[in-house]
Amino acid sequence: MSMALIFTEQCIKDIASNLLGVPFTELNHEVKDAVGELTNMICGDARRRFAEDGFVLQAGIPAIVAGRDHTIAHIASGPCLAVPFETSQGSFMVEVAFSGST
């Protein structure tokens, strides 16, 4: 299984600004670090919840991809579930790709 968090630029800048208490106007290393921390928190909680149901998942190091017109290539080859979210800061999406044996 692999997971991706996909943010609009404005959404992640606003979320990072709220998290760190500093206004961000560009996608700099601090905003990208915030993405990595959010990813670690969300994936860590997901792994914990899966473990409660007997599914043990290993964590990988988050890869941060920024910019326009890129493609997310999941390491899992099976079905992919994409869940969109709307916030007051903008939109983001959580994608979860499952292994081909599901």
C-alpha positions as a printed NumPy array, in Angstrom:
array([[  0.   ,   0.   ,   0.   ],
       [  1.18 ,   3.532,  -0.663],
       [ -0.327,   6.885,   0.209],
       [ -0.093,  10.352,  -1.31 ],
       [ -1.262,  13.708,   0.007],
       [ -1.922,  16.174,  -2.813],
       [ -2.422,  19.843,  -1.989],
       [ -3.217,  22.877,  -4.074],
       [ -0.422,  25.42 ,  -3.715],
       [ -2.547,  27.9  ,  -1.789],
       [ -3.889,  25.208,   0.516],
       [ -0.48 ,  23.939,   1.619],
       [  0.945,  27.445,   2.006],
       [ -1.989,  28.393,   4.245],
       [ -1.806,  25.146,   6.245],
       [  1.956,  25.567,   6.756],
       [  1.385,  29.204,   7.748],
       [ -1.185,  28.126,  10.339],
       [  1.019,  25.299,  11.638],
       [  4.187,  27.353,  11.949],
       [  2.729,  30.786,  12.656],
       [  4.649,  32.355,   9.758],
       [  3.039,  33.604,   6.534],
       [  4.299,  31.723,   3.448],
       [  3.96 ,  33.225,  -0.019],
       [  6.008,  30.616,  -1.921],
       [  6.687,  26.895,  -1.852],
       [  9.973,  26.93 ,   0.015],
       [ 11.799,  24.248,   2.014],
       [  9.815,  25.052,   5.176],
       [  6.505,  24.428,   3.402],
       [  7.879,  21.18 ,   1.949],
       [  9.07 ,  20.155,   5.425],
       [  5.538,  20.8  ,   6.712],
       [  4.201,  18.464,   4.003],
       [  6.621,  15.773,   5.173],
       [  5.526,  16.207,   8.783],
       [  1.829,  16.09 ,   7.85 ],
       [  2.494,  12.961,   5.82 ],
       [  4.303,  11.336,   8.753],
       [  1.468,  12.191,  11.144],
       [ -1.347,  11.005,   8.857],
       [  0.428,   7.85 ,   7.71 ],
       [  1.571,   7.058,  11.25 ],
       [ -1.995,   7.257,  12.507],
       [ -3.214,   5.144,   9.58 ],
       [ -0.545,   2.487,  10.319],
       [ -1.57 ,   2.458,  13.987],
       [ -5.235,   1.99 ,  13.083],
       [ -4.433,  -0.765,  10.583],
       [ -2.279,  -2.515,  13.212],
       [ -5.277,  -2.56 ,  15.565],
       [ -7.025,  -4.665,  12.89 ],
       [ -4.028,  -6.982,  12.422],
       [ -2.496,  -5.356,   9.338],
       [  1.15 ,  -4.464,   9.895],
       [  2.503,  -1.864,   7.464],
       [  6.046,  -0.571,   7.145],
       [  6.763,   3.124,   6.919],
       [  8.889,   4.616,   4.192],
       [ 10.518,   8.   ,   3.952],
       [  8.097,  10.508,   2.409],
       [  9.004,  11.82 ,  -1.023],
       [  7.992,  15.439,  -1.537],
       [  7.105,  16.422,  -5.099],
       [  6.252,  20.046,  -5.812],
       [  5.227,  21.924,  -8.907],
       [  2.807,  21.703, -11.77 ],
       [  2.173,  18.891, -14.236],
       [  3.765,  16.051, -12.306],
       [  2.506,  12.501, -11.949],
       [  2.285,  10.487,  -8.741],
       [  3.521,   6.944,  -9.34 ],
       [  2.468,   4.712,  -6.456],
       [  4.647,   1.743,  -5.565],
       [  1.526,  -0.384,  -5.126],
       [  0.094,  -1.709,  -8.389],
       [ -3.517,  -2.352,  -7.41 ],
       [ -6.609,  -0.172,  -7.105],
       [ -6.224,   3.445,  -5.99 ],
       [ -8.741,   5.264,  -3.804],
       [ -8.736,   9.071,  -4.059],
       [-10.641,  11.091,  -1.449],
       [-10.966,  14.855,  -2.058],
       [-11.244,  17.349,   0.806],
       [-12.242,  21.02 ,   0.86 ],
       [-11.014,  23.329,   3.598],
       [-11.225,  27.048,   4.2  ],
       [ -7.6  ,  27.127,   2.96 ],
       [ -8.348,  25.266,  -0.276],
       [ -8.528,  21.706,  -1.483],
       [ -6.375,  18.629,  -1.053],
       [ -6.665,  14.943,  -1.818],
       [ -5.596,  11.747,  -0.097],
       [ -4.761,   8.863,  -2.413],
       [ -4.262,   5.316,  -1.175],
       [ -3.025,   2.681,  -3.606],
       [ -3.352,  -0.948,  -2.653],
       [ -1.209,  -3.895,  -3.67 ],
       [ -2.424,  -5.985,  -6.596],
       [ -3.382,  -8.852,  -4.266],
       [ -6.32 ,  -7.043,  -2.602]])
